[in-house]
Amino acid sequence: MTLSRIGGFAALTCAATYLFGFAVLVTVLAPLGFGTAQIDIPAVVAFIHESPGLIIVWNTTIYIVNALALVVLVVALAARLRPASEAWANVTQALGLIWATLVLAAGMTANVATERVLVTFASDPDGATELWAMLHSVELGLGGGNEIAGAAWILSVSVAGGAHRRLSRPVTSVGLAAGAGGFATLVPALGDTAGAVFGLGAILWFILIGIEMARTPDRNGTPSQIA
């Protein structure tokens, strides 16, 4: 199996982690305000105390599994771009690995926050709430609360892939839209909406690029064959 095809499966894994994350977010975690500026921190801490397993599985899936699959995809996409532009391949790989590192760190921080809440809650519920709020802020700063690193990587891959005809037009178009949504999270008033645009756009982008890399694993065809 070629690296490109493995990268395609990694992209589909990334999409699956996003879909799982959204499903849990809009159902089980929705009453807690997770993913919004109106998050109910005391309620979240109480929920963690009652259902720590679900939170750990959620964090592990959306952050850690996603980050590990992302590393494979980043390297595979850089290899796909390298025959056309060594410089762009290096830029995209650097940006992608930075994003994967931040996602992995956010996941580890989120799981540590969950573990510390479990240790502290029984004897000091208020202290557990303050501790989780602090660690959650670190998690958001690493990547859970903005999408700049991801937007930069997806945009760079889409621009390079489109300019050098290494990726199809649908992939590059969706990537440009998702990347723009990610950068829009810089604007506080647009944070929630822009984050949703980035997340949904990234899901579609991962699916499209996963299918494309799995179907054209060696990427030796002419530009017209993948347009």
C-alpha positions as CSV (number, residue, x, y, z in Angstrom):
1,M,0.0,0.0,0.0
2,T,1.4,3.4,-1.0
3,L,1.9,6.3,1.4
4,S,-0.7,8.3,-0.6
5,R,-3.3,5.6,-0.1
6,I,-2.5,5.3,3.6
7,G,-2.8,9.1,3.7
8,G,-6.2,8.8,2.1
9,F,-7.4,6.5,4.9
10,A,-5.9,8.9,7.5
11,A,-7.9,11.7,6.0
12,L,-11.1,9.6,6.3
13,T,-10.1,8.9,9.9
14,C,-9.8,12.6,10.5
15,A,-13.3,13.1,9.1
16,A,-14.7,10.3,11.2
17,T,-13.3,11.9,14.4
18,Y,-14.8,15.2,13.5
19,L,-18.2,13.6,12.8
20,F,-18.1,11.7,16.1
21,G,-17.1,15.0,17.9
22,F,-20.0,16.9,16.4
23,A,-22.5,14.1,17.1
24,V,-21.6,14.1,20.8
25,L,-21.4,17.9,20.9
26,V,-24.9,18.6,19.6
27,T,-26.6,15.8,21.6
28,V,-25.1,14.8,25.0
29,L,-23.0,18.0,25.6
30,A,-25.3,20.6,24.0
31,P,-27.2,21.3,27.3
32,L,-23.8,22.2,28.9
33,G,-23.0,24.8,26.3
34,F,-19.9,23.0,25.2
35,G,-18.3,24.7,22.1
36,T,-20.0,28.0,22.8
37,A,-19.2,31.2,24.8
38,Q,-22.1,30.3,27.2
39,I,-20.6,27.1,28.6
40,D,-21.9,26.2,32.0
41,I,-18.7,25.3,33.8
42,P,-20.2,24.0,37.1
43,A,-22.5,21.8,35.1
44,V,-19.6,20.6,33.0
45,V,-17.6,19.7,36.1
46,A,-20.6,17.8,37.6
47,F,-21.1,16.0,34.3
48,I,-17.4,15.0,34.3
49,H,-17.7,13.7,37.8
50,E,-20.7,11.6,36.8
51,S,-19.5,10.4,33.3
52,P,-15.8,10.7,33.1
53,G,-15.5,7.9,30.6
54,L,-17.5,9.6,28.0
55,I,-15.5,12.8,28.3
56,I,-12.2,11.0,28.1
57,V,-13.4,9.0,25.0
58,W,-14.6,12.2,23.4
59,N,-11.3,14.1,24.1
60,T,-9.2,11.2,22.9
61,T,-11.1,10.8,19.7
62,I,-11.4,14.4,18.6
63,Y,-7.9,15.4,19.7
64,I,-5.5,12.5,20.1
65,V,-6.8,10.1,17.4
66,N,-7.3,13.0,15.1
67,A,-3.8,14.3,15.7
68,L,-2.1,11.0,15.0
69,A,-4.1,10.5,11.8
70,L,-3.3,14.1,10.8
71,V,0.5,13.4,11.0
72,V,0.2,10.6,8.5
73,L,-2.0,12.8,6.2
74,V,0.4,15.8,6.4
75,V,3.4,13.7,5.4
76,A,1.4,12.0,2.6
77,L,0.2,15.3,1.2
78,A,3.7,16.8,1.3
79,A,5.0,13.8,-0.6
80,R,2.2,14.3,-3.2
81,L,3.2,18.0,-3.6
82,R,6.9,17.5,-3.6
83,P,7.4,16.4,-7.3
84,A,5.8,19.7,-8.3
85,S,7.3,22.1,-5.7
86,E,9.8,21.1,-3.0
87,A,9.3,24.5,-1.3
88,W,5.5,24.3,-1.0
89,A,5.7,20.7,0.1
90,N,8.1,21.7,3.0
91,V,5.8,24.6,3.9
92,T,2.7,22.5,4.1
93,Q,4.4,19.8,6.0
94,A,5.7,22.3,8.6
95,L,2.3,23.9,9.0
96,G,0.5,20.6,9.2
97,L,2.9,19.1,11.8
98,I,2.5,22.3,13.9
99,W,-1.2,21.9,13.8
100,A,-1.0,18.2,14.7
101,T,1.2,19.0,17.7
102,L,-1.2,21.6,19.0
103,V,-4.2,19.3,18.6
104,L,-2.3,16.5,20.4
105,A,-1.3,18.9,23.2
106,A,-4.9,20.1,23.5
107,G,-6.1,16.5,23.9
108,M,-3.6,15.7,26.6
109,T,-4.5,18.9,28.5
110,A,-8.2,18.1,28.2
111,N,-7.7,14.6,29.6
112,V,-5.5,15.8,32.4
113,A,-8.2,18.4,33.3
114,T,-10.8,15.5,33.4
115,E,-8.5,13.4,35.6
116,R,-7.8,16.3,38.0
117,V,-11.6,17.1,38.4
118,L,-12.2,13.5,39.4
119,V,-9.5,13.7,42.1
120,T,-10.6,17.1,43.4
121,F,-14.4,17.1,43.1
122,A,-15.4,15.0,46.1
123,S,-13.5,17.1,48.6
124,D,-13.6,20.5,46.9
125,P,-16.2,21.0,44.1
126,D,-15.5,24.7,43.8
127,G,-11.8,24.1,43.5
128,A,-12.4,21.4,40.9
129,T,-14.5,24.0,39.0
130,E,-11.8,26.6,39.1
131,L,-9.1,24.0,38.1
132,W,-11.1,22.8,35.1
133,A,-11.9,26.3,33.9
134,M,-8.1,27.1,34.0
135,L,-7.0,24.0,32.2
136,H,-9.9,24.4,29.7
137,S,-8.6,27.8,28.8
138,V,-5.2,26.3,28.1
139,E,-6.9,23.7,25.9
140,L,-8.7,26.4,24.0
141,G,-5.6,28.3,23.5
142,L,-3.8,25.3,22.1
143,G,-6.4,24.8,19.5
144,G,-9.8,24.0,20.8
145,G,-10.9,27.7,20.8
146,N,-9.5,28.9,17.5
147,E,-8.6,27.3,14.2
148,I,-5.7,29.4,12.9
149,A,-3.1,26.6,12.6
150,G,-5.6,24.3,10.9
151,A,-6.7,27.0,8.6
152,A,-3.2,27.9,7.6
153,W,-2.4,24.3,6.8
154,I,-5.6,23.6,4.8
155,L,-5.2,26.8,2.9
156,S,-1.5,26.2,2.0
157,V,-2.3,22.6,0.8
158,S,-5.3,23.9,-1.2
159,V,-3.3,26.8,-2.8
160,A,-0.3,24.6,-3.6
161,G,-2.4,21.7,-4.8
162,G,-4.5,23.8,-7.0
163,A,-1.6,25.9,-8.4
164,H,0.4,22.9,-9.3
165,R,-2.5,20.7,-10.3
166,R,-1.8,18.1,-7.7
167,L,-5.3,18.2,-6.2
168,S,-8.7,18.4,-7.9
169,R,-10.8,21.6,-8.1
170,P,-13.5,20.4,-5.7
171,V,-10.8,19.6,-3.0
172,T,-9.1,22.9,-3.4
173,S,-12.3,24.9,-3.5
174,V,-13.6,23.3,-0.3
175,G,-10.2,23.8,1.3
176,L,-10.1,27.5,0.5
177,A,-13.6,27.9,2.0
178,A,-12.7,25.9,5.1
179,G,-9.5,27.8,5.6
180,A,-11.2,31.2,5.3
181,G,-13.7,30.1,8.0
182,G,-10.8,29.0,10.2
183,F,-9.1,32.4,10.0
184,A,-12.5,34.1,10.7
185,T,-12.3,32.6,14.2
186,L,-9.9,35.5,14.9
187,V,-12.9,37.8,15.1
188,P,-14.6,37.3,18.5
189,A,-18.1,38.1,17.2
190,L,-17.7,35.4,14.5
191,G,-16.1,32.8,16.7
192,D,-18.9,30.2,17.0
193,T,-20.2,30.6,13.5
194,A,-16.8,30.6,11.9
195,G,-15.7,27.6,14.0
196,A,-18.7,25.7,12.7
197,V,-17.9,26.7,9.1
198,F,-14.4,25.5,9.5
199,G,-15.4,22.3,11.2
200,L,-18.0,21.3,8.6
201,G,-15.8,22.5,5.8
202,A,-12.9,20.5,7.1
203,I,-15.1,17.3,7.4
204,L,-16.0,17.6,3.7
205,W,-12.4,18.4,2.7
206,F,-11.0,15.4,4.6
207,I,-13.6,13.2,2.9
208,L,-12.9,14.5,-0.6
209,I,-9.2,14.4,-0.2
210,G,-9.3,11.0,1.4
211,I,-11.3,9.6,-1.6
212,E,-9.0,11.3,-4.1
213,M,-5.8,10.0,-2.5
214,A,-7.2,6.5,-2.2
215,R,-8.3,6.5,-5.9
216,T,-5.2,8.0,-7.3
217,P,-2.6,6.8,-4.9
218,D,0.5,7.3,-7.0
219,R,-0.4,10.6,-8.3
220,N,1.5,10.1,-11.6
221,G,-1.3,11.1,-13.9
222,T,-1.6,14.3,-15.9
223,P,-3.3,17.3,-14.5
224,S,-6.5,16.7,-16.5
225,Q,-6.9,13.3,-15.0
226,I,-7.6,14.7,-11.5
227,A,-9.2,18.1,-12.3
